[in-house]
Amino acid sequence: MKPFEFISSKPEETIEFSKSLAKLLKAGDVIALEGDLGAGKTTFTKGLALGLEIKKNVNSPTFTIIKEYQGRLPLYHMDVYRVEDSFEDLGFDEYFDGNGVTVVEWAHLIAEQLPEELLTIYLYLGENGSRRLVLEPKGQRYEELCKEILL
């Protein structure tokens, strides 16, 4: 299936997009975020948190690996950039199969542990602060999610 695409000209548009996506998410959904440093992964996650009715400020869990936030659904925000061994058992599957939404920054680093079905979003830096978000759904649930949010 061809990937879906969204262009954001400023951070507020990225937040509004991810906020809208969050309203469609349900327990057990997994979103993998990929992109260079500064591409907007944490900004995207902040919008998800707003859409999940989370009141706490969301920031990158770079040094803690996982941060949990409570809202309409729990949000499990992972930054696996510093995970040294991709096969190390850190209990990721408990989050993926849990009662919340899981967001994984730098997900390719633990590819072997990710569920088969998920939504991968690639964030690319553009000119003048714009971002190109490329959504690659794996599984019917995520294909339908992309269609609903982008078509």
N, C-alpha and C positions, 0 to 999 in steps of 0.2 A: 504494500500500500504506500502511496505517495505521502511524504510527511506534510503536516499542516504548518502554516507559517503565520506569524503575527509580527508587525513592525511597531515598535514603540519609539516615539520621538523624545520622550522624557521619562524620568523615573516614575512620575505620577501615573502615567499611562500603563507602565508595567505593573504598578500596584493595583490599579483598577482592573486590569486583565486578570491578574492572579486572584484578586478578591472575588471576581465573578466565577472563576473556575472553582474556588473553594466552596461556593454555595452548592455546587453539584457533587462534591466529594462525599464519600461515605466511608465508614469504618473498614479498614483493611486496604485502602487505596495507597499506592506507593508511587512517588514521583522522584525520578532521578534527575538531578540538575548537573549540567556540564557547561563549562565555560572558563575562560581565562580569569585570572584575578581581576576584580573590578568590573566583570561583565554584568553583574546584577543579580547573582544567585540569592544573596541575602535580601536584597530589595524585593525580589519575587516572593520570597518566603514571608516577608513582612505583610505583603498583600494577602497571601493565603491566610495568615493569622487573623487579619482583619475580617476576612470572609468567614472564618470559623468562629468569630465573635470572641477572640482572645484579647484580653485587655492589657496584658503585660507587653512591654517592649521586647521585640525579637531582635537578637543579634547573633552573629555567627558563633557556633559552638566549637571554634577551632581548637581550643585547648582541652575541652571537656568531652569531645567527640559527640555526645548526645545531650540535647536539652529538651525537656518536656514542658509543654504549655497546655493549660486547660481552657476549653471553650465549648462550643456546640459539640465538637469532637476533640479529643486530645490531638495535639500536634507533636510529633516526634521529629525534631530537627537534628539531622546528623551531618557532621562535617568529617569525612573520613580521610582527609588529606594527610593527616599525620599517623594513620594506621600503618604500622611497619610491615605486617604480615597479612596479606589478603585472606589467608586461611585461618587466621587467629579467631577463635570462637569468642566473640564479644556479645553473643546473644541477639544479634540483629534479627534473626528469624522471629523472635518473640515480639518484636516491634512490627515486623512485616505482617504477621498474622494477628496482630493485636486489635484493640477496639478503637484505634485512632487512624490518623493520616500520617504517613511517614514521608519525609522529604530527605533525600540523601544528596549532599553536595559532594562532587568528585566521585560519583558512584562507580565509574569505571575501575576504580582501585579495589573494589570488592565485588566485581562482576560475578564471580563464582557463587557469591552468597545471595545475590538478588533474586527475587521471585521471577518466574518466567514471564508473568504478565505484569506490566507496569507502564507508566508514561515517562519517557525520557524527553527532557526539554534542554535543548542546546541554546545557550545565550551567546550571541556574537556582538562585539562592539562595532558600532557604525560611526558615521560622521556626525559631528555636532551633538554628541551625547545620545544618539539614537541606539537602539538595540534591535536585533533581529532574533526572534524566538522561533526555533524550529521544533515542533512537537512530533515525536515519533511514538505512536501508540503500539504496544504489544499486547494483543488480546482484544476481544470484541468489546469488553467494557470500556476500555480506553479509546478505542476507535469511535464508539458512540459518544463518549465524553468530548472528544475533539470536534466531532461534527456539531454537537450541540453548542459548543462555545464559539466555534469559528465559522459555521455555515449559516 
